[in-house]
């Protein structure tokens, strides 16, 4: 099953709120750690770390 949306990001730590204002979901902060990708537990959005970006930084 495909995720509803895939976003390529420049940081290993991201926030997701569903982007739908009052129809979204509570803001959650997600840390990819060493995996380079993570799914939002609420909306299923899939975040992928852009190639060449390191996960062990201080972002």
CHARMM-style PDB file with segment names, atoms N, HN, CA, C and O in Angstrom:
ATOM      1  N   UNK     1       0.844  -1.185   0.000  1.00  0.00      PROA
ATOM      2  CA  UNK     1       0.000   0.000   0.000  1.00  0.00      PROA
ATOM      3  C   UNK     1       0.885   1.242   0.000  1.00  0.00      PROA
ATOM      4  O   UNK     1       1.820   1.338   0.794  1.00  0.00      PROA
ATOM      5  N   UNK     2       0.597   2.182  -0.877  1.00  0.00      PROA
ATOM      6  HN  UNK     2      -0.163   2.105  -1.522  1.00  0.00      PROA
ATOM      7  CA  UNK     2       1.361   3.423  -0.981  1.00  0.00      PROA
ATOM      8  C   UNK     2       0.936   4.404   0.108  1.00  0.00      PROA
ATOM      9  O   UNK     2      -0.245   4.484   0.445  1.00  0.00      PROA
ATOM     10  N   UNK     3       1.911   5.164   0.671  1.00  0.00      PROA
ATOM     11  HN  UNK     3       2.870   5.099   0.397  1.00  0.00      PROA
ATOM     12  CA  UNK     3       1.532   6.209   1.630  1.00  0.00      PROA
ATOM     13  C   UNK     3       0.756   7.308   0.900  1.00  0.00      PROA
ATOM     14  O   UNK     3       0.903   7.465  -0.312  1.00  0.00      PROA
ATOM     15  N   UNK     4      -0.070   8.072   1.628  1.00  0.00      PROA
ATOM     16  HN  UNK     4      -0.189   7.944   2.613  1.00  0.00      PROA
ATOM     17  CA  UNK     4      -0.863   9.123   0.993  1.00  0.00      PROA
ATOM     18  C   UNK     4      -0.008  10.221   0.366  1.00  0.00      PROA
ATOM     19  O   UNK     4      -0.436  10.869  -0.589  1.00  0.00      PROA
ATOM     20  N   UNK     5       1.187  10.433   0.890  1.00  0.00      PROA
ATOM     21  HN  UNK     5       1.535   9.906   1.666  1.00  0.00      PROA
ATOM     22  CA  UNK     5       2.071  11.461   0.360  1.00  0.00      PROA
ATOM     23  C   UNK     5       3.502  11.142   0.767  1.00  0.00      PROA
ATOM     24  O   UNK     5       3.747  10.641   1.865  1.00  0.00      PROA
ATOM     25  N   UNK     6       4.439  11.434  -0.119  1.00  0.00      PROA
ATOM     26  HN  UNK     6       4.240  11.842  -1.010  1.00  0.00      PROA
ATOM     27  CA  UNK     6       5.856  11.255   0.177  1.00  0.00      PROA
ATOM     28  C   UNK     6       6.516  12.626   0.098  1.00  0.00      PROA
ATOM     29  O   UNK     6       6.356  13.345  -0.889  1.00  0.00      PROA
ATOM     30  N   UNK     7       7.260  12.983   1.144  1.00  0.00      PROA
ATOM     31  HN  UNK     7       7.391  12.399   1.945  1.00  0.00      PROA
ATOM     32  CA  UNK     7       7.984  14.261   1.164  1.00  0.00      PROA
ATOM     33  C   UNK     7       9.466  14.016   1.375  1.00  0.00      PROA
ATOM     34  O   UNK     7       9.868  13.306   2.297  1.00  0.00      PROA
ATOM     35  N   UNK     8      10.269  14.608   0.513  1.00  0.00      PROA
ATOM     36  HN  UNK     8       9.943  15.185  -0.236  1.00  0.00      PROA
ATOM     37  CA  UNK     8      11.716  14.550   0.654  1.00  0.00      PROA
ATOM     38  C   UNK     8      12.145  15.769   1.469  1.00  0.00      PROA
ATOM     39  O   UNK     8      11.789  16.897   1.128  1.00  0.00      PROA
ATOM     40  N   UNK     9      12.905  15.551   2.538  1.00  0.00      PROA
ATOM     41  HN  UNK     9      13.195  14.635   2.815  1.00  0.00      PROA
ATOM     42  CA  UNK     9      13.254  16.628   3.462  1.00  0.00      PROA
ATOM     43  C   UNK     9      14.767  16.733   3.636  1.00  0.00      PROA
ATOM     44  O   UNK     9      15.508  15.813   3.293  1.00  0.00      PROA
ATOM     45  N   UNK    10      15.215  17.876   4.179  1.00  0.00      PROA
ATOM     46  HN  UNK    10      14.613  18.624   4.458  1.00  0.00      PROA
ATOM     47  CA  UNK    10      16.643  18.152   4.355  1.00  0.00      PROA
ATOM     48  C   UNK    10      17.127  17.943   5.782  1.00  0.00      PROA
ATOM     49  O   UNK    10      18.307  18.148   6.067  1.00  0.00      PROA
ATOM     50  N   UNK    11      16.246  17.543   6.675  1.00  0.00      PROA
ATOM     51  HN  UNK    11      15.287  17.377   6.443  1.00  0.00      PROA
ATOM     52  CA  UNK    11      16.628  17.356   8.083  1.00  0.00      PROA
ATOM     53  C   UNK    11      16.084  16.027   8.593  1.00  0.00      PROA
ATOM     54  O   UNK    11      15.005  15.600   8.180  1.00  0.00      PROA
ATOM     55  N   UNK    12      16.816  15.375   9.481  1.00  0.00      PROA
ATOM     56  HN  UNK    12      17.692  15.722   9.816  1.00  0.00      PROA
ATOM     57  CA  UNK    12      16.347  14.096  10.001  1.00  0.00      PROA
ATOM     58  C   UNK    12      15.242  14.227  11.050  1.00  0.00      PROA
ATOM     59  O   UNK    12      14.642  13.225  11.439  1.00  0.00      PROA
ATOM     60  N   UNK    13      14.971  15.437  11.508  1.00  0.00      PROA
ATOM     61  HN  UNK    13      15.458  16.251  11.192  1.00  0.00      PROA
ATOM     62  CA  UNK    13      13.883  15.684  12.454  1.00  0.00      PROA
ATOM     63  C   UNK    13      12.851  16.555  11.753  1.00  0.00      PROA
ATOM     64  O   UNK    13      13.178  17.631  11.253  1.00  0.00      PROA
ATOM     65  N   UNK    14      11.603  16.092  11.715  1.00  0.00      PROA
ATOM     66  HN  UNK    14      11.337  15.217  12.121  1.00  0.00      PROA
ATOM     67  CA  UNK    14      10.543  16.814  11.015  1.00  0.00      PROA
ATOM     68  C   UNK    14       9.313  16.908  11.914  1.00  0.00      PROA
ATOM     69  O   UNK    14       9.183  16.177  12.896  1.00  0.00      PROA
ATOM     70  N   UNK    15       8.418  17.819  11.559  1.00  0.00      PROA
ATOM     71  HN  UNK    15       8.523  18.413  10.761  1.00  0.00      PROA
ATOM     72  CA  UNK    15       7.136  17.950  12.251  1.00  0.00      PROA
ATOM     73  C   UNK    15       6.029  17.735  11.225  1.00  0.00      PROA
ATOM     74  O   UNK    15       6.168  18.112  10.062  1.00  0.00      PROA
ATOM     75  N   UNK    16       4.944  17.136  11.659  1.00  0.00      PROA
ATOM     76  HN  UNK    16       4.831  16.830  12.604  1.00  0.00      PROA
ATOM     77  CA  UNK    16       3.808  16.909  10.770  1.00  0.00      PROA
ATOM     78  C   UNK    16       2.528  17.244  11.531  1.00  0.00      PROA
ATOM     79  O   UNK    16       2.356  16.857  12.686  1.00  0.00      PROA
ATOM     80  N   UNK    17       1.625  17.981  10.852  1.00  0.00      PROA
ATOM     81  HN  UNK    17       1.765  18.296   9.914  1.00  0.00      PROA
ATOM     82  CA  UNK    17       0.317  18.285  11.446  1.00  0.00      PROA
ATOM     83  C   UNK    17      -0.823  17.990  10.477  1.00  0.00      PROA
ATOM     84  O   UNK    17      -1.966  18.375  10.721  1.00  0.00      PROA
ATOM     85  N   UNK    18      -0.514  17.317   9.393  1.00  0.00      PROA
ATOM     86  HN  UNK    18       0.415  17.004   9.195  1.00  0.00      PROA
ATOM     87  CA  UNK    18      -1.546  16.956   8.426  1.00  0.00      PROA
ATOM     88  C   UNK    18      -1.848  18.037   7.404  1.00  0.00      PROA
ATOM     89  O   UNK    18      -2.498  17.756   6.397  1.00  0.00      PROA
ATOM     90  N   UNK    19      -1.391  19.276   7.632  1.00  0.00      PROA
ATOM     91  HN  UNK    19      -0.863  19.504   8.450  1.00  0.00      PROA
ATOM     92  CA  UNK    19      -1.562  20.394   6.684  1.00  0.00      PROA
ATOM     93  C   UNK    19      -2.997  20.786   6.372  1.00  0.00      PROA
ATOM     94  O   UNK    19      -3.212  21.518   5.406  1.00  0.00      PROA
ATOM     95  N   UNK    20      -3.970  20.351   7.116  1.00  0.00      PROA
ATOM     96  HN  UNK    20      -3.795  19.756   7.900  1.00  0.00      PROA
ATOM     97  CA  UNK    20      -5.346  20.674   6.784  1.00  0.00      PROA
ATOM     98  C   UNK    20      -6.005  21.588   7.805  1.00  0.00      PROA
ATOM     99  O   UNK    20      -7.219  21.512   7.996  1.00  0.00      PROA
ATOM    100  N   UNK    21      -5.249  22.439   8.457  1.00  0.00      PROA
ATOM    101  HN  UNK    21      -4.263  22.500   8.302  1.00  0.00      PROA
ATOM    102  CA  UNK    21      -5.822  23.345   9.442  1.00  0.00      PROA
ATOM    103  C   UNK    21      -6.614  22.579  10.487  1.00  0.00      PROA
ATOM    104  O   UNK    21      -6.083  21.647  11.091  1.00  0.00      PROA
ATOM    105  N   UNK    22      -7.874  22.947  10.718  1.00  0.00      PROA
ATOM    106  HN  UNK    22      -8.305  23.704  10.227  1.00  0.00      PROA
ATOM    107  CA  UNK    22      -8.658  22.268  11.753  1.00  0.00      PROA
ATOM    108  C   UNK    22      -8.983  20.811  11.397  1.00  0.00      PROA
ATOM    109  O   UNK    22      -9.382  20.041  12.270  1.00  0.00      PROA
ATOM    110  N   UNK    23      -8.818  20.430  10.139  1.00  0.00      PROA
ATOM    111  HN  UNK    23      -8.494  21.055   9.429  1.00  0.00      PROA
ATOM    112  CA  UNK    23      -9.083  19.054   9.739  1.00  0.00      PROA
ATOM    113  C   UNK    23      -7.833  18.184   9.790  1.00  0.00      PROA
ATOM    114  O   UNK    23      -7.895  16.996   9.475  1.00  0.00      PROA
ATOM    115  N   UNK    24      -6.701  18.762  10.184  1.00  0.00      PROA
ATOM    116  HN  UNK    24      -6.651  19.728  10.440  1.00  0.00      PROA
ATOM    117  CA  UNK    24      -5.447  18.027  10.277  1.00  0.00      PROA
ATOM    118  C   UNK    24      -5.406  17.169  11.535  1.00  0.00      PROA
ATOM    119  O   UNK    24      -6.421  16.624  11.968  1.00  0.00      PROA
ATOM    120  N   UNK    25      -4.226  17.061  12.104  1.00  0.00      PROA
ATOM    121  HN  UNK    25      -3.401  17.503  11.751  1.00  0.00      PROA
ATOM    122  CA  UNK    25      -4.064  16.278  13.327  1.00  0.00      PROA
ATOM    123  C   UNK    25      -3.087  17.007  14.237  1.00  0.00      PROA
ATOM    124  O   UNK    25      -2.447  17.961  13.795  1.00  0.00      PROA
ATOM    125  N   UNK    26      -2.952  16.592  15.489  1.00  0.00      PROA
ATOM    126  HN  UNK    26      -3.473  15.817  15.847  1.00  0.00      PROA
ATOM    127  CA  UNK    26      -2.007  17.253  16.391  1.00  0.00      PROA
ATOM    128  C   UNK    26      -0.597  17.207  15.801  1.00  0.00      PROA
ATOM    129  O   UNK    26      -0.202  16.222  15.179  1.00  0.00      PROA
ATOM    130  N   UNK    27       0.141  18.273  16.005  1.00  0.00      PROA
ATOM    131  HN  UNK    27      -0.180  19.074  16.511  1.00  0.00      PROA
ATOM    132  CA  UNK    27       1.522  18.313  15.504  1.00  0.00      PROA
ATOM    133  C   UNK    27       2.368  17.296  16.255  1.00  0.00      PROA
ATOM    134  O   UNK    27       2.385  17.262  17.485  1.00  0.00      PROA
ATOM    135  N   UNK    28       3.062  16.477  15.495  1.00  0.00      PROA
ATOM    136  HN  UNK    28       3.049  16.505  14.495  1.00  0.00      PROA
ATOM    137  CA  UNK    28       3.983  15.497  16.065  1.00  0.00      PROA
ATOM    138  C   UNK    28       5.369  15.755  15.495  1.00  0.00      PROA
ATOM    139  O   UNK    28       5.517  16.155  14.340  1.00  0.00      PROA
ATOM    140  N   UNK    29       6.371  15.524  16.313  1.00  0.00      PROA
ATOM    141  HN  UNK    29       6.252  15.199  17.251  1.00  0.00      PROA
ATOM    142  CA  UNK    29       7.759  15.681  15.890  1.00  0.00      PROA
ATOM    143  C   UNK    29       8.345  14.289  15.715  1.00  0.00      PROA
ATOM    144  O   UNK    29       8.261  13.447  16.609  1.00  0.00      PROA
ATOM    145  N   UNK    30       8.934  14.064  14.559  1.00  0.00      PROA
ATOM    146  HN  UNK    30       9.003  14.748  13.833  1.00  0.00      PROA
ATOM    147  CA  UNK    30       9.429  12.742  14.189  1.00  0.00      PROA
ATOM    148  C   UNK    30      10.931  12.787  13.966  1.00  0.00      PROA
ATOM    149  O   UNK    30      11.441  13.720  13.347  1.00  0.00      PROA
ATOM    150  N   UNK    31      11.635  11.792  14.464  1.00  0.00      PROA
ATOM    151  HN  UNK    31      11.221  11.033  14.967  1.00  0.00      PROA
ATOM    152  CA  UNK    31      13.084  11.712  14.330  1.00  0.00      PROA
ATOM    153  C   UNK    31      13.424  10.450  13.547  1.00  0.00      PROA
ATOM    154  O   UNK    31      13.112   9.341  13.982  1.00  0.00      PROA
ATOM    155  N   UNK    32      14.058  10.617  12.404  1.00  0.00      PROA
ATOM    156  HN  UNK    32      14.312  11.518  12.051  1.00  0.00      PROA
ATOM    157  CA  UNK    32      14.405   9.479  11.552  1.00  0.00      PROA
ATOM    158  C   UNK    32      15.554   8.649  12.107  1.00  0.00      PROA
ATOM    159  O   UNK    32      15.775   7.518  11.674  1.00  0.00      PROA
ATOM    160  N   UNK    33      16.288   9.214  13.069  1.00  0.00      PROA
ATOM    161  HN  UNK    33      16.109  10.133  13.420  1.00  0.00      PROA
ATOM    162  CA  UNK    33      17.468   8.569  13.633  1.00  0.00      PROA
ATOM    163  C   UNK    33      18.399   8.152  12.504  1.00  0.00      PROA
ATOM    164  O   UNK    33      18.765   8.994  11.683  1.00  0.00      PROA
ATOM    165  N   UNK    34      18.792   6.897  12.431  1.00  0.00      PROA
ATOM    166  HN  UNK    34      18.495   6.213  13.098  1.00  0.00      PROA
ATOM    167  CA  UNK    34      19.714   6.446  11.379  1.00  0.00      PROA
ATOM    168  C   UNK    34      18.998   5.786  10.206  1.00  0.00      PROA
ATOM    169  O   UNK    34      19.649   5.266   9.301  1.00  0.00      PROA
ATOM    170  N   UNK    35      17.681   5.800  10.211  1.00  0.00      PROA
ATOM    171  HN  UNK    35      17.151   6.223  10.946  1.00  0.00      PROA
ATOM    172  CA  UNK    35      16.915   5.106   9.176  1.00  0.00      PROA
ATOM    173  C   UNK    35      16.831   5.874   7.864  1.00  0.00      PROA
ATOM    174  O   UNK    35      16.816   5.269   6.792  1.00  0.00      PROA
ATOM    175  N   UNK    36      16.776   7.210   7.937  1.00  0.00      PROA
ATOM    176  HN  UNK    36      16.788   7.702   8.808  1.00  0.00      PROA
ATOM    177  CA  UNK    36      16.655   8.016   6.725  1.00  0.00      PROA
ATOM    178  C   UNK    36      15.240   8.140   6.202  1.00  0.00      PROA
ATOM    179  O   UNK    36      15.028   8.736   5.146  1.00  0.00      PROA
ATOM    180  N   UNK    37      14.264   7.590   6.915  1.00  0.00      PROA
ATOM    181  HN  UNK    37      14.437   7.106   7.772  1.00  0.00      PROA
ATOM    182  CA  UNK    37      12.863   7.725   6.527  1.00  0.00      PROA
ATOM    183  C   UNK    37      11.975   7.421   7.722  1.00  0.00      PROA
ATOM    184  O   UNK    37      12.376   6.728   8.657  1.00  0.00      PROA
ATOM    185  N   UNK    38      10.744   7.961   7.671  1.00  0.00      PROA
ATOM    186  HN  UNK    38      10.418   8.524   6.912  1.00  0.00      PROA
ATOM    187  CA  UNK    38       9.799   7.733   8.767  1.00  0.00      PROA
ATOM    188  C   UNK    38       8.389   8.051   8.275  1.00  0.00      PROA
ATOM    189  O   UNK    38       8.209   8.871   7.375  1.00  0.00      PROA
ATOM    190  N   UNK    39       7.392   7.399   8.871  1.00  0.00      PROA
ATOM    191  HN  UNK    39       7.538   6.733   9.603  1.00  0.00      PROA
ATOM    192  CA  UNK    39       5.984   7.653   8.555  1.00  0.00      PROA
ATOM    193  C   UNK    39       5.324   8.383   9.711  1.00  0.00      PROA
ATOM    194  O   UNK    39       5.622   8.113  10.874  1.00  0.00      PROA
ATOM    195  N   UNK    40       4.428   9.306   9.392  1.00  0.00      PROA
ATOM    196  HN  UNK    40       4.185   9.525   8.447  1.00  0.00      PROA
ATOM    197  CA  UNK    40       3.635   9.965  10.421  1.00  0.00      PROA
ATOM    198  C   UNK    40       2.616   8.956  10.954  1.00  0.00      PROA
ATOM    199  O   UNK    40       1.914   8.318  10.169  1.00  0.00      PROA
ATOM    200  N   UNK    41       2.526   8.803  12.283  1.00  0.00      PROA
ATOM    201  HN  UNK    41       3.096   9.321  12.921  1.00  0.00      PROA
ATOM    202  CA  UNK    41       1.582   7.828  12.833  1.00  0.00      PROA
ATOM    203  C   UNK    41       0.109   8.235  12.677  1.00  0.00      PROA
ATOM    204  O   UNK    41      -0.777   7.391  12.808  1.00  0.00      PROA
ATOM    205  N   UNK    42      -0.162   9.517  12.399  1.00  0.00      PROA
ATOM    206  HN  UNK    42       0.557  10.204  12.293  1.00  0.00      PROA
ATOM    207  CA  UNK    42      -1.536   9.973  12.239  1.00  0.00      PROA
ATOM    208  C   UNK    42      -2.029   9.880  10.801  1.00  0.00      PROA
ATOM    209  O   UNK    42      -3.051   9.247  10.536  1.00  0.00      PROA
ATOM    210  N   UNK    43      -1.310  10.506   9.871  1.00  0.00      PROA
ATOM    211  HN  UNK    43      -0.480  11.021  10.086  1.00  0.00      PROA
ATOM    212  CA  UNK    43      -1.808  10.599   8.500  1.00  0.00      PROA
ATOM    213  C   UNK    43      -1.082   9.667   7.528  1.00  0.00      PROA
ATOM    214  O   UNK    43      -1.514   9.516   6.385  1.00  0.00      PROA
ATOM    215  N   UNK    44       0.004   9.045   7.960  1.00  0.00      PROA
ATOM    216  HN  UNK    44       0.355   9.168   8.888  1.00  0.00      PROA
ATOM    217  CA  UNK    44       0.717   8.114   7.097  1.00  0.00      PROA
ATOM    218  C   UNK    44       1.678   8.761   6.125  1.00  0.00      PROA
ATOM    219  O   UNK    44       2.315   8.068   5.333  1.00  0.00      PROA
ATOM    220  N   UNK    45       1.797  10.093   6.171  1.00  0.00      PROA
ATOM    221  HN  UNK    45       1.279  10.656   6.815  1.00  0.00      PROA
ATOM    222  CA  UNK    45       2.743  10.773   5.280  1.00  0.00      PROA
ATOM    223  C   UNK    45       4.132  10.176   5.488  1.00  0.00      PROA
ATOM    224  O   UNK    45       4.558   9.944   6.619  1.00  0.00      PROA
ATOM    225  N   UNK    46       4.824   9.933   4.389  1.00  0.00      PROA
ATOM    226  HN  UNK    46       4.477  10.121   3.470  1.00  0.00      PROA
ATOM    227  CA  UNK    46       6.143   9.297   4.434  1.00  0.00      PROA
ATOM    228  C   UNK    46       7.209  10.362   4.178  1.00  0.00      PROA
ATOM    229  O   UNK    46       7.195  11.024   3.140  1.00  0.00      PROA
ATOM    230  N   UNK    47       8.127  10.521   5.123  1.00  0.00      PROA
ATOM    231  HN  UNK    47       8.138   9.983   5.966  1.00  0.00      PROA
ATOM    232  CA  UNK    47       9.221  11.475   4.998  1.00  0.00      PROA
ATOM    233  C   UNK    47      10.497  10.711   4.668  1.00  0.00      PROA
ATOM    234  O   UNK    47      10.826   9.719   5.318  1.00  0.00      PROA
ATOM    235  N   UNK    48      11.207  11.185   3.651  1.00  0.00      PROA
ATOM    236  HN  UNK    48      10.940  11.991   3.123  1.00  0.00      PROA
ATOM    237  CA  UNK    48      12.472  10.580   3.226  1.00  0.00      PROA
ATOM    238  C   UNK    48      13.543  11.652   3.281  1.00  0.00      PROA
ATOM    239  O   UNK    48      13.344  12.767   2.799  1.00  0.00      PROA
ATOM    240  N   UNK    49      14.681  11.308   3.872  1.00  0.00      PROA
ATOM    241  HN  UNK    49      14.843  10.402   4.263  1.00  0.00      PROA
ATOM    242  CA  UNK    49      15.803  12.239   3.950  1.00  0.00      PROA
ATOM    243  C   UNK    49      16.466  12.344   2.582  1.00  0.00      PROA
ATOM    244  O   UNK    49      16.811  11.334   1.968  1.00  0.00      PROA
ATOM    245  N   UNK    50      16.640  13.573   2.114  1.00  0.00      PROA
ATOM    246  HN  UNK    50      16.361  14.394   2.613  1.00  0.00      PROA
ATOM    247  CA  UNK    50      17.252  13.831   0.810  1.00  0.00      PROA
ATOM    248  C   UNK    50      18.657  13.214   0.767  1.00  0.00      PROA
ATOM    249  O   UNK    50      19.380  13.254   1.762  1.00  0.00      PROA
ATOM    250  N   UNK    51      19.033  12.661  -0.346  1.00  0.00      PROA
ATOM    251  HN  UNK    51      18.446  12.628  -1.155  1.00  0.00      PROA
ATOM    252  CA  UNK    51      20.359  12.051  -0.503  1.00  0.00      PROA
ATOM    253  C   UNK    51      21.455  13.044  -0.200  1.00  0.00      PROA
ATOM    254  O   UNK    51      21.385  14.205  -0.603  1.00  0.00      PROA
ATOM    255  N   UNK    52      22.467  12.586   0.509  1.00  0.00      PROA
ATOM    256  HN  UNK    52      22.524  11.642   0.836  1.00  0.00      PROA
ATOM    257  CA  UNK    52      23.606  13.423   0.867  1.00  0.00      PROA
ATOM    258  C   UNK    52      23.478  14.110   2.212  1.00  0.00      PROA
ATOM    259  O   UNK    52      24.455  14.674   2.704  1.00  0.00      PROA
ATOM    260  N   UNK    53      22.289  14.079   2.827  1.00  0.00      PROA
ATOM    261  HN  UNK    53      21.495  13.620   2.427  1.00  0.00      PROA
ATOM    262  CA  UNK    53      22.081  14.696   4.127  1.00  0.00      PROA
ATOM    263  C   UNK    53      22.366  13.639   5.195  1.00  0.00      PROA
ATOM    264  O   UNK    53      21.882  12.511   5.108  1.00  0.00      PROA
ATOM    265  N   UNK    54      23.157  14.017   6.205  1.00  0.00      PROA
ATOM    266  HN  UNK    54      23.551  14.933   6.276  1.00  0.00      PROA
ATOM    267  CA  UNK    54      23.521  13.074   7.254  1.00  0.00      PROA
ATOM    268  C   UNK    54      22.482  13.069   8.363  1.00  0.00      PROA
ATOM    269  O   UNK    54      21.906  14.108   8.683  1.00  0.00      PROA
ATOM    270  N   UNK    55      22.238  11.893   8.954  1.00  0.00      PROA
ATOM    271  HN  UNK    55      22.706  11.048   8.694  1.00  0.00      PROA
ATOM    272  CA  UNK    55      21.234  11.783  10.012  1.00  0.00      PROA
ATOM    273  C   UNK    55      21.790  12.132  11.379  1.00  0.00      PROA
ATOM    274  O   UNK    55      21.007  12.406  12.288  1.00  0.00      PROA
ATOM    275  N   UNK    56      23.090  12.137  11.569  1.00  0.00      PROA
ATOM    276  HN  UNK    56      23.726  11.914  10.831  1.00  0.00      PROA
ATOM    277  CA  UNK    56      23.671  12.364  12.890  1.00  0.00      PROA
ATOM    278  C   UNK    56      23.970  13.809  13.197  1.00  0.00      PROA
ATOM    279  O   UNK    56      24.730  14.082  14.126  1.00  0.00      PROA
ATOM    280  N   UNK    57      23.403  14.755  12.454  1.00  0.00      PROA
ATOM    281  HN  UNK    57      22.785  14.533  11.700  1.00  0.00      PROA
ATOM    282  CA  UNK    57      23.703  16.173  12.660  1.00  0.00      PROA
ATOM    283  C   UNK    57      23.044  16.754  13.880  1.00  0.00      PROA
ATOM    284  O   UNK    57      22.443  16.029  14.672  1.00  0.00      PROA
ATOM    285  N   UNK    58      23.151  18.063  14.042  1.00  0.00      PROA
ATOM    286  HN  UNK    58      23.639  18.652  13.398  1.00  0.00      PROA
ATOM    287  CA  UNK    58      22.606  18.767  15.204  1.00  0.00      PROA
ATOM    288  C   UNK    58      21.355  19.553  14.831  1.00  0.00      PROA
ATOM    289  O   UNK    58      21.104  20.599  15.430  1.00  0.00      PROA
ATOM    290  N   UNK    59      20.574  19.101  13.882  1.00  0.00      PROA
ATOM    291  HN  UNK    59      20.778  18.251  13.396  1.00  0.00      PROA
ATOM    292  CA  UNK    59      19.385  19.815  13.422  1.00  0.00      PROA
ATOM    293  C   UNK    59      18.309  19.740  14.441  1.00  0.00      PROA
ATOM    294  OT1 UNK    59      17.224  20.284  14.234  1.00  0.00      PROA
TER     295      UNK     59
END
